[in-house]
Amino acid sequence: MKQSPEAIAKWYHDAYADVIGKTIVDVRPLTDDEFDIVFGGDGWGAHAFVLDDGTCIIPASDEEGNGPGSSFVYPFEIAGEDDE
C-alpha cells in the first residue's frame, strides 16, 4: 500500500528529529578508524557533516551502510512535482 506524501514526510521528520534545527559546523573526511567502523573499510570518499553538538551525518550508498555515498549540495531550492 502506497503511503501519502504527508505520512512519508512525518516519518522523515520523526526519524531525523535529533538533527532538525542543528547547524552544520564542519564537513570532513572520515578518519581511518571511523571508516572501518562505519563501512568495514569498503569503498572510498567517505565524509561527515559535523553538527554543532558533535553529531555526524555520514552519507551512505544505501540504508544498510554498504559503502560511502555522495552528497548533492544545491545552492537553490529544488522545485517539487507540483511546482512550476
Steps between C-alpha positions, in 0.01 A plus 500: 500500500640838398531754780389858466763772456396635841560162668841470335591856605397421860714184497806701388431773755473243780801297382726805480358701791837492679666707227221744411596853599868422547770673300770349280831634629743287297529254214795263514625165376454206735802388697634152419348366825159657426511362147574148628226518765229644276577331167732213586772655286303460175485783248654845488410866533313481829427832665313632802290808560575602859222673693531755779453233768764264353250274324623378160285438196677251272353440152479132405427325172196327650304453823722209604823701486656288227738779404545876501259716306498827317347823620330741266513862611275740316533878544128533428169341592405207279148529358261215574261323264223747572721809452533668166 
